[in-house]
Structure formats: C-alpha cells, structure tokens
Amino acid sequence: MSTSSTQRSLVTLMLAASLASTIGGLPFNTLPVLLGSLADSFHLAPADVGLLGSVCFAGYLMGTLGAPIWMNRLNWRWLTALSAAATATCFALSAQVQALHLMYVVWAAIGFFASTMTCLGMRVLVDLPHKERAFGVRQGVELSVTAAALFALPPLVIARFHYPGAAWALAALVAVLGLSAWGVPRGAQGQNDADTPTGRMPAAAWAALAVFWLFLVGNIGLWAFLERIGVALKVGAGEMGLVFAVLKLLGSVAAFFVAALGARVAAGTAWALTLAGLAGGLALLATAQGFVPYAAGAWLWEFAFTCGCVLQTAHIARSDASGRAVVLVPAAFALGSMVGPGLAGRLMGADGAYGQVLVLALLSSCVPVAVRWLRPMRRPQMA
C-alpha cells in the first residue's frame, strides 16, 4: 500500500472512530442544557438536578468498566450500530417519562450505552502514532458536532418543545452518527496488551489517572451548572444557544490546537498556560453581571479545560506502553462526572448561589500543576 493510501486509511479510521466516540460524548457535552431544561420541565431543586447528572454517569462508569473485558470479543461494527440504536432509543424514552424515579433509570441507561461508544473510539485510536494528534482530532470532531447541536437546541428546540424536544433531537442525531459504524474496523487489527488482563499497569499510569480524576471533579461540577449560572444572570435562550455553540467550537479549536502542537511544548509551560486560562475564565464567571462577561468566562474556561483534558489523556497513554491505561480514561471521566455534579449541586444549595462551585473548579484545576510542582518529572514531556 502506498504512503498516500496509508494516510487516507488512517484519516478515515480516525474520523470514523471520532464520530462514533461523539455519541459517547453527547450526554456530557450537552449536560448543562439538558439538565437545565429538565429542571424547568420538572421544577427540580439543584440537588436533584445534580443527582440526575451523577446517575447518568454511574451508568456510564458501569459501561466503561465492563467494556475492556468484552469489547475485543465482539464485531466492532455491529457493536457501534447496536450501541447507537440503544442510546437513541433511551433518549427517545426519556422524552416520554413523567416520573422522576423513572427518569433516573433512563438516564443511567443512556450513560451505559453511550460509554460503549467512547471506549470503542479510544480503543480504535490507542494504537495510532502521534498520541496528541489522534486524541486531539477525536476531541475536535466530537466538539465540532456538539457545537452545532448546542447552537440549535436552546433557541430552536428547548424554547418551544422543552426537554422532550431536546431528547427527540438528540435521538435523531445519535441515529445519524451511528452510520459511522461502517467506517470502524470489524475488530482489533493486532494483539495488544490492553486486550488481556495479565500484568500490572505502572504506578505512574495509576497516578496519572488519579490526577486526571481530581482535575475533572470540580470542572465537571461547574460544567453541569454552567447553564444555571447563565439563567441566574438573566441570559436569554438565544444568547444561551450562542454561548454553548461557540463554547464547544472553541473546545474543538483547543483540541485541534493541541493536536497540531504535538509534543513540542514542555509540560511545565503547557500546564502553566492551561491553569492561567482556567483561572481567568473562573474569575470572569465569578464577577459576571450580564451576558458578555458570562460568555467570555465560559469560553475561556472551556478552551483551557479542553486543552487540559487532551494533554492529560496523551500523558496517560504515554505512561503505559501496553495501552491499558488509556482505555480507563473514560472510567476516570465517568467517576468525575458521577461525583462532580452531585457535589456541585450540594454546594450550590437551594438559593442557587454558585460561588462555592467556582472555588471547587479552581481547586481541581490546580491539582495537575501542584502535583508537578511537588514531584517534578524526571524528563520534560507533554502531559
């Protein structure tokens, strides 16, 4: 096979895996607008809203922990098609549910089936060279598709049809994205240590996963209530759609930026810039009095948060040559998404004050930098 054919094959494979993974990212990437519309439709308290997000990612966690055991025993194309169909069906069912306890069950199922898509996308990409490029493209494609959805949902769907309309729209989007199944390989192209349970992961890989989880908890807690913060600031439905659409476009730009940058920047510099962006975004949100500072804070925070996620995923992939650690990245994300929204909902309280949520996000953002300062790496590397 010629070099150009090999490159085209890699691009096709990368895009198919990224589109399939986009399905897995939808519950998280649309979380604020979905939880916000649910809160308005069911008149839910912040604690109940946070619990819904946590329940969804409890199901997500169950899927991520089980996927490495059975994923390589199944046909990946059929797995993608069936998981996409199940996720779309669960979104559609959630549009029909009226009882809150049943909504918990359906959202847990959404998380479970969506997690399969994320794990599959990670598994397909784990053997590709240039880790920052592969995972940056995946994140960029995922956020680009999500940006289009978030641009339309608040003003065109939620404002008129409320949560049921949003659920049906996402069901349709998942069905379309499920067509990527035919670009996914039928199975593993070669034996990888990640396919077998033998051996132990290096301690550095477990440490990197733990740091990633701590980074996620506070930031995901903020993400779950970002729409509610906008509502408290009297941001309109059309403006909210603009905020979240541009926010995810900026996240996509951040992911592609890290992909293009590769490993050419030292870890200390990369993380200093990332923390500065996160702190700046949180400061703008803390002092916002209207649409413009709210939007600017959300956008800056999202750009830096996405950079942090891609950098740490690449570092985790590099910390374990067998590839097993990176397959656990979705599990770390699920654990962070379980704890973050519930904790943020408790901190927010019935009065909707969000200052403590911003403080939690700042503390989480400082963890990777603090770990590097306390225990500097032996050699410079992108993380």
PyMOL commands that set and color helices and strands:
alter all, ss='L'
color gray80, all
select helices_A, chain A and resi 3-29+31-42+46-73+76-94+100-125+131-183+193-195+203-224+226-232+237-261+267-287+291-319+324-327+329-348+355-374
alter helices_A, ss='H'
color red, helices_A
deselect
rebuild
show_as cartoon
